[in-house]
Amino acid sequence: METSKSTSRTRRALLLAACTSLLGGACARAAGSDAAPGRELRVVGTRFQRIYEPGPDGGMGGMGAELVRIIALQLGYTLRFEIYPWARAQQMLKQGQADILIGPYKSAERMLAMAFSSRAFFEDQLAFYARTDSMIAWGGDYNALAGKRIVALNGWAYGAAFDQARPGLLLSVSNTVENGLNMLFHRRVDLFATDRRDTDPVVASLGMQGKVAVLAPLITTEIAYLAFPKLAAFDELRTQFDHVLNQLAARGALQELGRRYGVSVPL
């Protein structure tokens, strides 16, 4: 949730300056209009490194949070940010209990209940991590993983090939990257399936450099979106967000935001 009124006013002023420079007078009109402000949007997600994570001021930081703030400012909405385990955040969106979910990849299952933004805003590399004293030559062949104990992140999507192989894998789940790495390090599993953006910083913070490493090749590369409930009541909101998101991309502002956070933005 956003923080105190003074902090919110300061953030709003900074965002207005950034938004106006990117999108012109429309932002100033939205922020300064005497018309009644738009409704509060409930934005949910889980902790994603550099995408959606609590900031030092108590507010929500990361590229995804800032992107939603910039778009909402132009459209006249206010925001309430909340953070949950990933599976729960997805369920809230599917049930219409939240307006926006930050950062899901597309999958056949998710597309049944989520409506995705027309443009992705960041890209991830998904990989298996192994202990350096027990590296596995898998070569992209899931048959080579028969009998290997694998921990995956609860609620994560790993691409169509992984989903097809899933029934034959010895899978368990972890709710956090930290727990998944610790399971791997302490030999409770043989492999950890995760994304590099979230995991590499945690490997460093846990002092596991040189003790765990990424297997080649990658599981897959996925692109991530903003998602909205797949309900008619949310169609206009998604259309509004798509319009501004496409403006940001056309002006190079989305790419600049990605560079500022060290996040890969898909073409």
N, C-alpha and C positions, 0 to 999 in steps of 0.2 A: 504494500500500500504506500502511496505517496506520503511524504513526511509533513512537517509542520507547515503552517500557512506562509511563514516568512521564507522557508526553504523553497516551497512551491512557487512563490512569487518570483524569487531569484531565478529558479530554473526556468520559469515561464519567460522571463525577460531574455535570458540567454538563448532559449530556443526560438523566440520570436526574431531575434537578430539573425540567427543562423538560417531560419526558415525563410525570412524575407530576402536574404542574399541569394538563396537558392531558387525561390519560386516567385519572387516579386511581391507586388502589393496585395495579392490575394491573402497572404498570411496576415498582414497588418489589418486588413479589413475584418478577417475572421476573429482576430484577437481583440480588436478594439470596437467591435460592433456593439450597439446598444440592444440588439436583439437578445432574447433569452438564450443562455448557453445550451448547447446540446446535452444530451443525457450522459451520465457517467458510464463508461465502458469498463467491464470487468476483464482484465487481461491476465491470463494464467500461463504458467510454464514451469519448468524445473530449472535447476541451476545448470546453465550451460556456460562454460568458460568463454568470456569475451562477447557473449550473445545476450545472456539474461542472468544476472547475478547481483546480489545486494552490493551497493556501493558503500564507500566509507562514510557518506553523509546519512546513511539509513535508507536512502531511496534505491530504486532499482536501476542498475547500470547495465552496460553492454550495448552492442550494436542494435540488437532487436528492440530493446527498451527505448533507445533513442530514436530509432526509426518510427516506432509507433507514436512516440511523443510528437515528432515533427508532423506526421500525417494528421494526428488528432488535433493539433493546434490549428492547422489550416482549416479543418472541417468544423471546428468549434466544439469538439467533444472534450470532456474531462475523463480522467483515467484513474482506475484503481488496479494496481499491480499486486498479484499474489503468486506465491511460489509453493509448489506441491511436488510429491513424487510424480514421476512422469506418467505412469499409468493412470493415476488419479486425475491429473490435469487433462489428459485426453478424454477421459470419461465425462468430466464436467462439461467439456465443450460439446461432446456428442449429445449430451442431454439438454443442451441449451442453457446450462447454468453459468456459462461464461460466454463472452462475446468474441474473444480472440485468443488463439493459442499460438505461442511463439515457437517457431522453429521445427515443426514436424516435417519429415520426409513424406513423400507420397508412397502409398502402398495400396493394393487392391482392396484390402480390408478397411483401411482408413477412408478411402474415397466413397465408401458406402454411407458414411455418416459425417464427413467433413467436406466443406467446400474450401478449396485452396485459392490463394491469391493467384492472379494470372502470371505473376513473375516471382521466381525464387529470389531470395536475397543473400544466401550464403551457401557454400559448398563444403562438404566434409569428406575426408578419407576414412573409410572403415577398415579395420585390420584386426588380425589375431596377434596378441602378445603372448610370448612364451618366455620361460626362464632361459637365460643364456646357456645354462648347462644342460638344457633339454630341448634344444631347437628341433623343429619338425620340418621336413621337406614336404610341404603339402602341394605346391605347384598349382594351386587353384582347383585341385581335385578333391571333392568332399569325401570320396571313397577312401582317401589316404588318412582321414580323420576317424575312421572306424575304431571304436574302443577308447578314444581320447575323451577325457572329461573336459567339457567346455562350459564356462560361465559366460552368460550374456547379460546385458542390461535389461531390466524389467521394462517392457513396453517399447523397446527400441525396434526399429525396422532395419533389416540388413540386406535388403534387395531380394529379387525374385529367385536367384540361384540358391541363396541361403534358405529361403522359405521352402523351396522344393526339396532341399536336402534335410531339412529340420527333423522329419520323422525318424531318420536314421542316425541322428546325433545324440550323444549323451549330454543333454543340456540341463544346466541349473541356472538360476537367475540371481542377480544382485541388484539392489536398488541404488547403489552408488558406485562411482568409479573407484573410490578408495577401497571399498570392501572387495570389489572384483580383483583389484591388484593384490590386496592382501591374501585373498584366497589362492591366487596364482603363486605368490612368493612363498607361502607356507605349504605348498604342494597339495592343497586340497583339490585343485584342478590342474589340468595340463595346459589349457589355453584360455585366454580372456578375449572375447569379441567385443570391440568397443570402437570409438572414434578417436582419431589422433588429436584433434583440437582440444578435446576435454581431457585426454589421458596423458599426453606428454608433460604438461605442467605438473600433474599429480605425481608422475614417476619421479620428477625432479624434487618435489617437495617431500616425498617419502624417502628420498635417498636411494632410489632403486636403479639409478643409472648404472649401466654395465651388468645389472642383475636380471633385468627383463628387456626384451627387444621385440621389435615388430617383425613378423614373418612376411616374406614376399611370396607371391604377389598380394596386393590388397584384396580384401573381400569384395569391395566395390567402392565407387565414388557416388555419393548421393547429394542432391540439392534440396535445400530446406526453404520453407514457405511460412507465411502467415496463414492460419486456418481459421475458419468461421463455422458455426453450426450449419449443417446442411438442411436448413429450414427456411421456408419462404420469408419469414419475418426478418431474416438476417441478409437477404439478398441485396437490399439497397446499401447496407453498411459495407458489404464486400465490394460492391461496384464503386462506391465512393473511395474506399481505400485503394482499389486497383488504379483508379484514375490518377491519384496523387503519386502512388508508387511508380507508375510508368513515367510521370513527369520527372520524378527524381532521377530515374535511370537515364532518361533521354538527355538530361542536362549534365550527366556525369556525377551528380551528387551522391547517388547510391554507391558508386564505385569509390568515391572519396571517403565516404563513411566507412566502407570496408577497409580501406588502407589505414585509416586512423585507428581502427581496432585490431589490425593485423589479421583480418578475416578474408578469405577468398570469396569473391563475388562472381557468380557464373555470368557468362556472356548472354 
